[in-house]
Amino acid sequence: MVLSLILTSCEVDKPIPVPVAVYPDWSYYDTGNSGLPGNNIRQIEIDEDDNKWMLVLMTSESKLVKYDDVNWEVYDVPETSLIGWSYHMSIDGSGNIWISTTGTGLLKFDGGNWTIYNESNSGIPHTSISASAADSIGNIWVSTFGGGLAKLDTNENWEVFTMANSGLPADEVLAVAVDGDNNKWVSATKHPIAGGVTALAMFDDVSWTMYDVSVTGIPMYGVAISIDNNNVKWLSMDGIGLGRLDGSDWTHYNSSNSPLSVNGVYFVSFDQLDNKWMGGMDGLIKFDDVDFTIYTTSNSGLIHNGIGDVAIDKKGVKWIVGPFGISIFQ
């Protein structure tokens, strides 16, 4: 039986001032002017009701923060520490929050209760989790650092895919995403054909298709996967740049053919017009499929050039998080 925990939360009741405008169309939140419990924000996701959910890393624990544009709520993330560090967050179609940790396992928060999935109470193959993603029928796909890829179905049954029983390129899976056709995309490392760097694979619930450097021409490393409104796959590559897969056509953007720096990008998000918003150590970058626009602390109200994530709400407002709080770009 999977362990369920009663919610531990604290409603922040201090007055929340209006964000301080630094530049026109820019504002910010940090611990000094909001209900944030800390400024080091790992990730932000926005649910169907436009609530902002943030994963905040504290000195020795993690906090889950909800902001509805008026009130802040702060929840203790169970069993997280320097060992069980919170690594990734996703939201499924029912509004459940899924948090991947590097030691505690997979955590589910339904708004009132926490559920912990680990090797001792479930069929999950590893307690070090890199990411999770929900498919169109409610299955949760879980990538692990060493245990392969796992599926949790709607009846709480687990199925595990490894190099030994599937076409998975490696058991060290860095990311998982689900596209508009319900195909599962994973990036995995230590694949021998790829020379030890990352390979990409697609699973359509029947067969696997593998993409490595011999197919893509891109020396992939540390790949995070994002899928835009047109089902195009975007690969965020640490130190290598940005990859784009449109059908069978591959494009690689890097420091030699674009304004992207050698530091690469860590994530890609999409607005309602399908502009790409990305970041890493060099500020916030917008790409409209033709031109790149870069926002930094020297030309905008961005708090810091190191960016961990960005989410875009239904009004088109960009919520940019990192180690120094939240920058808000109208």
Short mmCIF file of the C-alpha atoms (twelve columns), coordinates in Angstrom:
data_MODEL
# 
_entry.id   MODEL 
# 
loop_
_atom_site.group_PDB 
_atom_site.id 
_atom_site.type_symbol 
_atom_site.label_atom_id 
_atom_site.label_alt_id 
_atom_site.label_comp_id 
_atom_site.label_asym_id 
_atom_site.label_seq_id 
_atom_site.Cartn_x 
_atom_site.Cartn_y 
_atom_site.Cartn_z 
_atom_site.pdbx_PDB_model_num 
ATOM 1   C CA . MET A 1   0.000  0.000  0.000   1 
ATOM 2   C CA . VAL A 2   1.343  3.404  -0.967  1 
ATOM 3   C CA . LEU A 3   1.997  5.769  1.920   1 
ATOM 4   C CA . SER A 4   -0.334 8.788  2.067   1 
ATOM 5   C CA . LEU A 5   0.370  11.788 4.251   1 
ATOM 6   C CA . ILE A 6   -2.017 14.440 5.520   1 
ATOM 7   C CA . LEU A 7   -1.278 17.911 4.193   1 
ATOM 8   C CA . THR A 8   1.116  20.080 6.146   1 
ATOM 9   C CA . SER A 9   0.676  23.684 5.069   1 
ATOM 10  C CA . CYS A 10  0.900  27.202 6.329   1 
ATOM 11  C CA . GLU A 11  -1.184 30.003 4.891   1 
ATOM 12  C CA . VAL A 12  0.887  33.166 4.692   1 
ATOM 13  C CA . ASP A 13  -1.308 35.874 6.179   1 
ATOM 14  C CA . LYS A 14  1.009  38.878 6.076   1 
ATOM 15  C CA . PRO A 15  0.041  41.678 3.661   1 
ATOM 16  C CA . ILE A 16  1.366  41.181 0.147   1 
ATOM 17  C CA . PRO A 17  2.445  44.459 -1.456  1 
ATOM 18  C CA . VAL A 18  2.136  45.181 -5.156  1 
ATOM 19  C CA . PRO A 19  5.294  44.061 -6.995  1 
ATOM 20  C CA . VAL A 20  7.865  46.820 -7.358  1 
ATOM 21  C CA . ALA A 21  8.210  47.965 -10.996 1 
ATOM 22  C CA . VAL A 22  11.835 48.002 -12.097 1 
ATOM 23  C CA . TYR A 23  11.271 48.560 -15.832 1 
ATOM 24  C CA . PRO A 24  8.026  49.196 -17.692 1 
ATOM 25  C CA . ASP A 25  6.180  45.873 -17.995 1 
ATOM 26  C CA . TRP A 26  8.473  44.228 -15.432 1 
ATOM 27  C CA . SER A 27  8.013  43.510 -11.736 1 
ATOM 28  C CA . TYR A 28  9.324  40.986 -9.238  1 
ATOM 29  C CA . TYR A 29  8.602  38.961 -6.135  1 
ATOM 30  C CA . ASP A 30  11.048 37.768 -3.513  1 
ATOM 31  C CA . THR A 31  10.893 37.030 0.219   1 
ATOM 32  C CA . GLY A 32  10.852 40.750 0.965   1 
ATOM 33  C CA . ASN A 33  7.583  41.582 -0.818  1 
ATOM 34  C CA . SER A 34  5.655  38.323 -1.043  1 
ATOM 35  C CA . GLY A 35  4.730  35.094 0.713   1 
ATOM 36  C CA . LEU A 36  7.646  33.198 -0.760  1 
ATOM 37  C CA . PRO A 37  9.458  31.127 1.913   1 
ATOM 38  C CA . GLY A 38  12.736 31.360 -0.002  1 
ATOM 39  C CA . ASN A 39  14.162 32.853 -3.182  1 
ATOM 40  C CA . ASN A 40  15.715 29.742 -4.735  1 
ATOM 41  C CA . ILE A 41  12.930 28.534 -7.025  1 
ATOM 42  C CA . ARG A 42  13.616 25.358 -8.965  1 
ATOM 43  C CA . GLN A 43  10.540 25.287 -11.207 1 
ATOM 44  C CA . ILE A 44  7.158  26.890 -11.880 1 
ATOM 45  C CA . GLU A 45  4.028  25.366 -13.420 1 
ATOM 46  C CA . ILE A 46  0.612  26.941 -14.039 1 
ATOM 47  C CA . ASP A 47  -2.589 24.918 -13.687 1 
ATOM 48  C CA . GLU A 48  -5.880 25.171 -15.595 1 
ATOM 49  C CA . ASP A 49  -7.171 27.780 -13.120 1 
ATOM 50  C CA . ASP A 50  -4.080 29.955 -13.711 1 
ATOM 51  C CA . ASN A 51  -2.679 29.216 -10.255 1 
ATOM 52  C CA . LYS A 52  1.117  29.399 -10.112 1 
ATOM 53  C CA . TRP A 53  2.811  26.426 -8.454  1 
ATOM 54  C CA . MET A 54  6.472  26.782 -7.493  1 
ATOM 55  C CA . LEU A 55  9.024  24.341 -6.177  1 
ATOM 56  C CA . VAL A 56  11.245 26.240 -3.722  1 
ATOM 57  C CA . LEU A 57  14.525 24.782 -2.508  1 
ATOM 58  C CA . MET A 58  15.401 25.729 1.060   1 
ATOM 59  C CA . THR A 59  18.626 25.024 2.944   1 
ATOM 60  C CA . SER A 60  17.635 21.514 4.017   1 
ATOM 61  C CA . GLU A 61  14.139 20.912 2.612   1 
ATOM 62  C CA . SER A 62  11.761 21.794 -0.215  1 
ATOM 63  C CA . LYS A 63  8.550  23.796 -0.202  1 
ATOM 64  C CA . LEU A 64  5.639  23.761 -2.629  1 
ATOM 65  C CA . VAL A 65  4.121  27.221 -3.109  1 
ATOM 66  C CA . LYS A 66  0.769  28.106 -4.665  1 
ATOM 67  C CA . TYR A 67  -0.028 31.666 -5.736  1 
ATOM 68  C CA . ASP A 68  -3.474 32.573 -7.133  1 
ATOM 69  C CA . ASP A 69  -2.549 36.208 -7.882  1 
ATOM 70  C CA . VAL A 70  -3.910 37.238 -4.466  1 
ATOM 71  C CA . ASN A 71  -2.959 34.700 -1.808  1 
ATOM 72  C CA . TRP A 72  0.171  32.658 -1.148  1 
ATOM 73  C CA . GLU A 73  0.030  29.138 0.292   1 
ATOM 74  C CA . VAL A 74  3.159  27.260 1.358   1 
ATOM 75  C CA . TYR A 75  3.232  23.469 1.769   1 
ATOM 76  C CA . ASP A 76  5.946  21.325 3.309   1 
ATOM 77  C CA . VAL A 77  7.149  18.730 0.818   1 
ATOM 78  C CA . PRO A 78  7.436  15.457 2.793   1 
ATOM 79  C CA . GLU A 79  10.724 13.637 3.321   1 
ATOM 80  C CA . THR A 80  12.795 16.018 1.215   1 
ATOM 81  C CA . SER A 81  16.266 16.957 2.367   1 
ATOM 82  C CA . LEU A 82  19.722 17.253 0.896   1 
ATOM 83  C CA . ILE A 83  19.392 13.504 0.222   1 
ATOM 84  C CA . GLY A 84  15.819 13.536 -1.105  1 
ATOM 85  C CA . TRP A 85  16.198 16.720 -3.141  1 
ATOM 86  C CA . SER A 86  13.204 17.904 -5.207  1 
ATOM 87  C CA . TYR A 87  14.223 17.796 -8.849  1 
ATOM 88  C CA . HIS A 88  11.194 18.256 -11.147 1 
ATOM 89  C CA . MET A 89  7.475  19.094 -11.013 1 
ATOM 90  C CA . SER A 90  4.558  18.405 -13.352 1 
ATOM 91  C CA . ILE A 91  0.756  18.771 -13.249 1 
ATOM 92  C CA . ASP A 92  -1.584 16.117 -14.654 1 
ATOM 93  C CA . GLY A 93  -4.999 16.551 -16.266 1 
ATOM 94  C CA . SER A 94  -6.763 16.256 -12.895 1 
ATOM 95  C CA . GLY A 95  -4.675 19.004 -11.314 1 
ATOM 96  C CA . ASN A 96  -2.478 16.712 -9.234  1 
ATOM 97  C CA . ILE A 97  1.068  17.922 -8.603  1 
ATOM 98  C CA . TRP A 98  3.849  15.377 -9.198  1 
ATOM 99  C CA . ILE A 99  7.288  16.046 -7.712  1 
ATOM 100 C CA . SER A 100 10.326 14.009 -8.700  1 
ATOM 101 C CA . THR A 101 13.035 13.694 -6.066  1 
ATOM 102 C CA . THR A 102 16.568 12.361 -6.063  1 
ATOM 103 C CA . GLY A 103 16.172 10.018 -3.112  1 
ATOM 104 C CA . THR A 104 12.656 10.054 -1.705  1 
ATOM 105 C CA . GLY A 105 10.904 8.768  -4.829  1 
ATOM 106 C CA . LEU A 106 7.892  10.215 -6.636  1 
ATOM 107 C CA . LEU A 107 5.511  12.482 -4.696  1 
ATOM 108 C CA . LYS A 108 1.885  13.215 -5.577  1 
ATOM 109 C CA . PHE A 109 -0.064 16.136 -4.081  1 
ATOM 110 C CA . ASP A 110 -3.824 16.282 -4.731  1 
ATOM 111 C CA . GLY A 111 -4.408 19.604 -2.974  1 
ATOM 112 C CA . GLY A 112 -5.030 18.017 0.418   1 
ATOM 113 C CA . ASN A 113 -2.880 14.902 0.780   1 
ATOM 114 C CA . TRP A 114 0.568  13.687 -0.209  1 
ATOM 115 C CA . THR A 115 1.292  10.231 -1.596  1 
ATOM 116 C CA . ILE A 116 4.849  8.885  -1.740  1 
ATOM 117 C CA . TYR A 117 5.835  6.195  -4.238  1 
ATOM 118 C CA . ASN A 118 9.133  4.455  -3.530  1 
ATOM 119 C CA . GLU A 119 10.710 1.038  -4.057  1 
ATOM 120 C CA . SER A 120 9.424  -0.344 -0.750  1 
ATOM 121 C CA . ASN A 121 5.728  0.492  -1.236  1 
ATOM 122 C CA . SER A 122 5.174  0.413  -5.003  1 
ATOM 123 C CA . GLY A 123 6.441  -0.927 -8.307  1 
ATOM 124 C CA . ILE A 124 8.537  2.123  -9.049  1 
ATOM 125 C CA . PRO A 125 12.016 0.837  -10.037 1 
ATOM 126 C CA . HIS A 126 14.155 3.550  -8.452  1 
ATOM 127 C CA . THR A 127 13.849 6.309  -5.832  1 
ATOM 128 C CA . SER A 128 15.974 8.763  -7.809  1 
ATOM 129 C CA . ILE A 129 13.512 10.348 -10.245 1 
ATOM 130 C CA . SER A 130 14.361 12.843 -12.971 1 
ATOM 131 C CA . ALA A 131 10.913 13.788 -14.345 1 
ATOM 132 C CA . SER A 132 7.290  12.769 -14.874 1 
ATOM 133 C CA . ALA A 133 4.634  13.446 -17.510 1 
ATOM 134 C CA . ALA A 134 0.964  12.527 -17.905 1 
ATOM 135 C CA . ASP A 135 -0.379 11.063 -21.141 1 
ATOM 136 C CA . SER A 136 -3.796 11.628 -22.724 1 
ATOM 137 C CA . ILE A 137 -5.510 8.817  -20.785 1 
ATOM 138 C CA . GLY A 138 -4.096 9.691  -17.375 1 
ATOM 139 C CA . ASN A 139 -1.086 7.383  -17.152 1 
ATOM 140 C CA . ILE A 140 1.944  8.914  -15.447 1 
ATOM 141 C CA . TRP A 141 5.301  8.263  -17.116 1 
ATOM 142 C CA . VAL A 142 8.290  8.454  -14.804 1 
ATOM 143 C CA . SER A 143 11.942 8.722  -15.830 1 
ATOM 144 C CA . THR A 144 14.539 7.505  -13.355 1 
ATOM 145 C CA . PHE A 145 18.283 7.840  -12.831 1 
ATOM 146 C CA . GLY A 146 19.179 4.177  -13.217 1 
ATOM 147 C CA . GLY A 147 15.869 2.286  -13.174 1 
ATOM 148 C CA . GLY A 148 14.696 3.043  -16.699 1 
ATOM 149 C CA . LEU A 149 11.243 4.390  -17.589 1 
ATOM 150 C CA . ALA A 150 8.143  3.496  -15.578 1 
ATOM 151 C CA . LYS A 151 4.415  3.851  -16.229 1 
ATOM 152 C CA . LEU A 152 1.853  4.255  -13.451 1 
ATOM 153 C CA . ASP A 153 -1.596 3.550  -14.891 1 
ATOM 154 C CA . THR A 154 -4.939 4.809  -13.635 1 
ATOM 155 C CA . ASN A 155 -5.427 1.583  -11.617 1 
ATOM 156 C CA . GLU A 156 -2.157 2.164  -9.740  1 
ATOM 157 C CA . ASN A 157 -0.341 -0.608 -11.631 1 
ATOM 158 C CA . TRP A 158 3.302  -0.156 -12.619 1 
ATOM 159 C CA . GLU A 159 5.077  -1.222 -15.807 1 
ATOM 160 C CA . VAL A 160 8.843  -0.761 -16.148 1 
ATOM 161 C CA . PHE A 161 10.834 -0.367 -19.360 1 
ATOM 162 C CA . THR A 162 14.603 -0.927 -19.338 1 
ATOM 163 C CA . MET A 163 17.384 -1.614 -21.822 1 
ATOM 164 C CA . ALA A 164 16.870 -5.312 -21.090 1 
ATOM 165 C CA . ASN A 165 13.163 -5.503 -22.010 1 
ATOM 166 C CA . SER A 166 12.585 -2.631 -24.445 1 
ATOM 167 C CA . GLY A 167 14.139 -0.265 -26.948 1 
ATOM 168 C CA . LEU A 168 15.080 2.219  -24.247 1 
ATOM 169 C CA . PRO A 169 18.564 3.578  -25.102 1 
ATOM 170 C CA . ALA A 170 19.778 3.462  -21.478 1 
ATOM 171 C CA . ASP A 171 18.472 3.032  -17.953 1 
ATOM 172 C CA . GLU A 172 19.702 6.484  -16.896 1 
ATOM 173 C CA . VAL A 173 16.732 8.490  -18.212 1 
ATOM 174 C CA . LEU A 174 17.073 12.262 -17.954 1 
ATOM 175 C CA . ALA A 175 13.637 13.417 -19.121 1 
ATOM 176 C CA . VAL A 176 10.246 12.293 -20.392 1 
ATOM 177 C CA . ALA A 177 7.568  14.167 -22.366 1 
ATOM 178 C CA . VAL A 178 4.329  13.214 -24.138 1 
ATOM 179 C CA . ASP A 179 3.434  14.711 -27.510 1 
ATOM 180 C CA . GLY A 180 0.060  15.541 -29.067 1 
ATOM 181 C CA . ASP A 181 -0.211 12.049 -30.565 1 
ATOM 182 C CA . ASN A 182 0.380  10.447 -27.153 1 
ATOM 183 C CA . ASN A 183 3.875  9.304  -28.110 1 
ATOM 184 C CA . LYS A 184 6.358  9.175  -25.253 1 
ATOM 185 C CA . TRP A 185 9.738  10.879 -25.748 1 
ATOM 186 C CA . VAL A 186 12.715 10.225 -23.485 1 
ATOM 187 C CA . SER A 187 16.329 11.290 -23.326 1 
ATOM 188 C CA . ALA A 188 18.751 8.793  -21.862 1 
ATOM 189 C CA . THR A 189 22.490 8.715  -21.367 1 
ATOM 190 C CA . LYS A 190 25.335 6.166  -21.571 1 
ATOM 191 C CA . HIS A 191 24.119 4.741  -24.863 1 
ATOM 192 C CA . PRO A 192 27.109 2.997  -26.486 1 
ATOM 193 C CA . ILE A 193 26.201 3.956  -30.080 1 
ATOM 194 C CA . ALA A 194 26.093 7.618  -29.059 1 
ATOM 195 C CA . GLY A 195 29.558 7.385  -27.557 1 
ATOM 196 C CA . GLY A 196 28.378 7.898  -23.996 1 
ATOM 197 C CA . VAL A 197 26.358 11.046 -24.623 1 
ATOM 198 C CA . THR A 198 22.599 11.418 -24.605 1 
ATOM 199 C CA . ALA A 199 20.301 9.645  -27.051 1 
ATOM 200 C CA . LEU A 200 16.642 10.432 -27.723 1 
ATOM 201 C CA . ALA A 201 13.943 7.779  -28.117 1 
ATOM 202 C CA . MET A 202 10.240 7.762  -28.996 1 
ATOM 203 C CA . PHE A 203 7.780  5.088  -27.811 1 
ATOM 204 C CA . ASP A 204 4.342  4.818  -29.434 1 
ATOM 205 C CA . ASP A 205 3.119  2.130  -26.996 1 
ATOM 206 C CA . VAL A 206 4.167  -0.572 -29.465 1 
ATOM 207 C CA . SER A 207 7.641  0.109  -30.790 1 
ATOM 208 C CA . TRP A 208 10.651 2.297  -30.097 1 
ATOM 209 C CA . THR A 209 12.459 4.693  -32.433 1 
ATOM 210 C CA . MET A 210 15.935 5.803  -31.400 1 
ATOM 211 C CA . TYR A 211 17.677 9.028  -32.391 1 
ATOM 212 C CA . ASP A 212 21.346 9.477  -31.617 1 
ATOM 213 C CA . VAL A 213 24.076 11.635 -33.113 1 
ATOM 214 C CA . SER A 214 24.326 9.322  -36.130 1 
ATOM 215 C CA . VAL A 215 20.691 10.141 -36.973 1 
ATOM 216 C CA . THR A 216 20.366 13.730 -35.804 1 
ATOM 217 C CA . GLY A 217 23.813 15.114 -36.493 1 
ATOM 218 C CA . ILE A 218 23.531 16.807 -33.092 1 
ATOM 219 C CA . PRO A 219 25.970 15.770 -30.321 1 
ATOM 220 C CA . MET A 220 23.267 15.765 -27.660 1 
ATOM 221 C CA . TYR A 221 24.087 16.120 -23.975 1 
ATOM 222 C CA . GLY A 222 21.843 16.662 -20.957 1 
ATOM 223 C CA . VAL A 223 18.669 16.871 -23.015 1 
ATOM 224 C CA . ALA A 224 15.377 18.204 -21.630 1 
ATOM 225 C CA . ILE A 225 12.381 17.770 -23.950 1 
ATOM 226 C CA . SER A 226 9.605  20.305 -24.642 1 
ATOM 227 C CA . ILE A 227 6.815  19.950 -27.211 1 
ATOM 228 C CA . ASP A 228 5.126  23.005 -28.728 1 
ATOM 229 C CA . ASN A 229 1.568  23.650 -29.896 1 
ATOM 230 C CA . ASN A 230 2.391  22.250 -33.360 1 
ATOM 231 C CA . ASN A 231 3.877  19.011 -31.976 1 
ATOM 232 C CA . VAL A 232 7.446  20.127 -32.741 1 
ATOM 233 C CA . LYS A 233 10.018 18.766 -30.299 1 
ATOM 234 C CA . TRP A 234 12.545 21.160 -28.746 1 
ATOM 235 C CA . LEU A 235 15.631 19.818 -27.005 1 
ATOM 236 C CA . SER A 236 17.355 21.944 -24.364 1 
ATOM 237 C CA . MET A 237 21.002 20.904 -24.283 1 
ATOM 238 C CA . ASP A 238 23.424 21.910 -21.578 1 
ATOM 239 C CA . GLY A 239 26.463 23.509 -23.188 1 
ATOM 240 C CA . ILE A 240 25.466 22.533 -26.726 1 
ATOM 241 C CA . GLY A 241 22.496 24.724 -27.622 1 
ATOM 242 C CA . LEU A 242 18.963 24.060 -28.818 1 
ATOM 243 C CA . GLY A 243 17.690 21.212 -30.978 1 
ATOM 244 C CA . ARG A 244 14.483 21.172 -33.038 1 
ATOM 245 C CA . LEU A 245 12.748 18.110 -34.488 1 
ATOM 246 C CA . ASP A 246 9.874  18.823 -36.893 1 
ATOM 247 C CA . GLY A 247 8.733  15.527 -38.359 1 
ATOM 248 C CA . SER A 248 12.003 14.131 -39.657 1 
ATOM 249 C CA . ASP A 249 13.776 17.487 -40.014 1 
ATOM 250 C CA . TRP A 250 16.447 18.340 -37.441 1 
ATOM 251 C CA . THR A 251 17.815 21.814 -36.722 1 
ATOM 252 C CA . HIS A 252 20.591 22.673 -34.293 1 
ATOM 253 C CA . TYR A 253 20.927 26.230 -32.944 1 
ATOM 254 C CA . ASN A 254 24.190 27.005 -31.175 1 
ATOM 255 C CA . SER A 255 26.708 29.790 -30.629 1 
ATOM 256 C CA . SER A 256 27.979 29.567 -34.212 1 
ATOM 257 C CA . ASN A 257 24.648 30.096 -35.995 1 
ATOM 258 C CA . SER A 258 22.554 32.009 -33.452 1 
ATOM 259 C CA . PRO A 259 22.891 34.407 -30.492 1 
ATOM 260 C CA . LEU A 260 22.807 31.444 -28.091 1 
ATOM 261 C CA . SER A 261 25.918 31.251 -25.942 1 
ATOM 262 C CA . VAL A 262 28.116 28.250 -25.335 1 
ATOM 263 C CA . ASN A 263 26.264 27.730 -22.052 1 
ATOM 264 C CA . GLY A 264 23.223 26.356 -23.878 1 
ATOM 265 C CA . VAL A 265 19.646 26.448 -22.556 1 
ATOM 266 C CA . TYR A 266 17.950 24.543 -19.739 1 
ATOM 267 C CA . PHE A 267 14.281 24.654 -20.785 1 
ATOM 268 C CA . VAL A 268 11.837 25.836 -23.461 1 
ATOM 269 C CA . SER A 269 8.296  27.136 -22.831 1 
ATOM 270 C CA . PHE A 270 5.676  28.310 -25.320 1 
ATOM 271 C CA . ASP A 271 3.215  31.197 -25.354 1 
ATOM 272 C CA . GLN A 272 -0.183 31.364 -27.076 1 
ATOM 273 C CA . LEU A 273 1.456  32.560 -30.314 1 
ATOM 274 C CA . ASP A 274 3.936  29.677 -30.147 1 
ATOM 275 C CA . ASN A 275 6.898  31.906 -29.422 1 
ATOM 276 C CA . LYS A 276 9.630  29.966 -27.660 1 
ATOM 277 C CA . TRP A 277 10.869 31.286 -24.308 1 
ATOM 278 C CA . MET A 278 14.011 29.751 -22.907 1 
ATOM 279 C CA . GLY A 279 16.851 30.440 -20.526 1 
ATOM 280 C CA . GLY A 280 19.919 29.227 -18.732 1 
ATOM 281 C CA . MET A 281 22.831 31.284 -17.429 1 
ATOM 282 C CA . ASP A 282 22.559 34.097 -19.974 1 
ATOM 283 C CA . GLY A 283 19.140 35.638 -19.423 1 
ATOM 284 C CA . LEU A 284 15.676 35.158 -20.911 1 
ATOM 285 C CA . ILE A 285 15.564 34.331 -24.623 1 
ATOM 286 C CA . LYS A 286 12.579 34.660 -26.976 1 
ATOM 287 C CA . PHE A 287 12.579 32.920 -30.351 1 
ATOM 288 C CA . ASP A 288 9.784  33.442 -32.902 1 
ATOM 289 C CA . ASP A 289 11.218 30.887 -35.380 1 
ATOM 290 C CA . VAL A 290 13.071 33.706 -37.160 1 
ATOM 291 C CA . ASP A 291 14.667 36.071 -34.656 1 
ATOM 292 C CA . PHE A 292 16.127 35.700 -31.174 1 
ATOM 293 C CA . THR A 293 15.537 38.417 -28.551 1 
ATOM 294 C CA . ILE A 294 17.589 38.289 -25.361 1 
ATOM 295 C CA . TYR A 295 16.564 39.964 -22.085 1 
ATOM 296 C CA . THR A 296 19.216 40.394 -19.389 1 
ATOM 297 C CA . THR A 297 19.695 42.424 -16.219 1 
ATOM 298 C CA . SER A 298 21.321 45.155 -18.332 1 
ATOM 299 C CA . ASN A 299 18.386 45.746 -20.704 1 
ATOM 300 C CA . SER A 300 15.308 44.656 -18.747 1 
ATOM 301 C CA . GLY A 301 13.813 44.208 -15.306 1 
ATOM 302 C CA . LEU A 302 15.107 40.655 -14.989 1 
ATOM 303 C CA . ILE A 303 16.329 40.020 -11.433 1 
ATOM 304 C CA . HIS A 304 19.180 37.698 -12.441 1 
ATOM 305 C CA . ASN A 305 20.551 36.247 -15.670 1 
ATOM 306 C CA . GLY A 306 20.527 32.729 -14.230 1 
ATOM 307 C CA . ILE A 307 17.060 31.333 -14.969 1 
ATOM 308 C CA . GLY A 308 15.687 27.981 -13.859 1 
ATOM 309 C CA . ASP A 309 12.293 28.028 -15.562 1 
ATOM 310 C CA . VAL A 310 9.562  30.191 -17.094 1 
ATOM 311 C CA . ALA A 311 5.813  29.613 -17.266 1 
ATOM 312 C CA . ILE A 312 3.265  31.668 -19.190 1 
ATOM 313 C CA . ASP A 313 -0.230 32.292 -17.850 1 
ATOM 314 C CA . LYS A 314 -3.514 32.715 -19.726 1 
ATOM 315 C CA . LYS A 315 -2.951 36.473 -19.991 1 
ATOM 316 C CA . GLY A 316 0.406  35.915 -21.656 1 
ATOM 317 C CA . VAL A 317 2.377  37.056 -18.605 1 
ATOM 318 C CA . LYS A 318 5.786  35.388 -18.228 1 
ATOM 319 C CA . TRP A 319 6.698  34.125 -14.757 1 
ATOM 320 C CA . ILE A 320 10.466 33.673 -14.632 1 
ATOM 321 C CA . VAL A 321 12.075 31.883 -11.706 1 
ATOM 322 C CA . GLY A 322 15.601 31.156 -10.550 1 
ATOM 323 C CA . PRO A 323 17.836 31.503 -7.498  1 
ATOM 324 C CA . PHE A 324 16.733 35.071 -6.694  1 
ATOM 325 C CA . GLY A 325 12.939 34.967 -6.763  1 
ATOM 326 C CA . ILE A 326 10.415 35.671 -9.538  1 
ATOM 327 C CA . SER A 327 10.655 38.147 -12.405 1 
ATOM 328 C CA . ILE A 328 7.308  38.977 -14.014 1 
ATOM 329 C CA . PHE A 329 7.209  40.191 -17.621 1 
ATOM 330 C CA . GLN A 330 3.947  41.599 -18.946 1 
# 
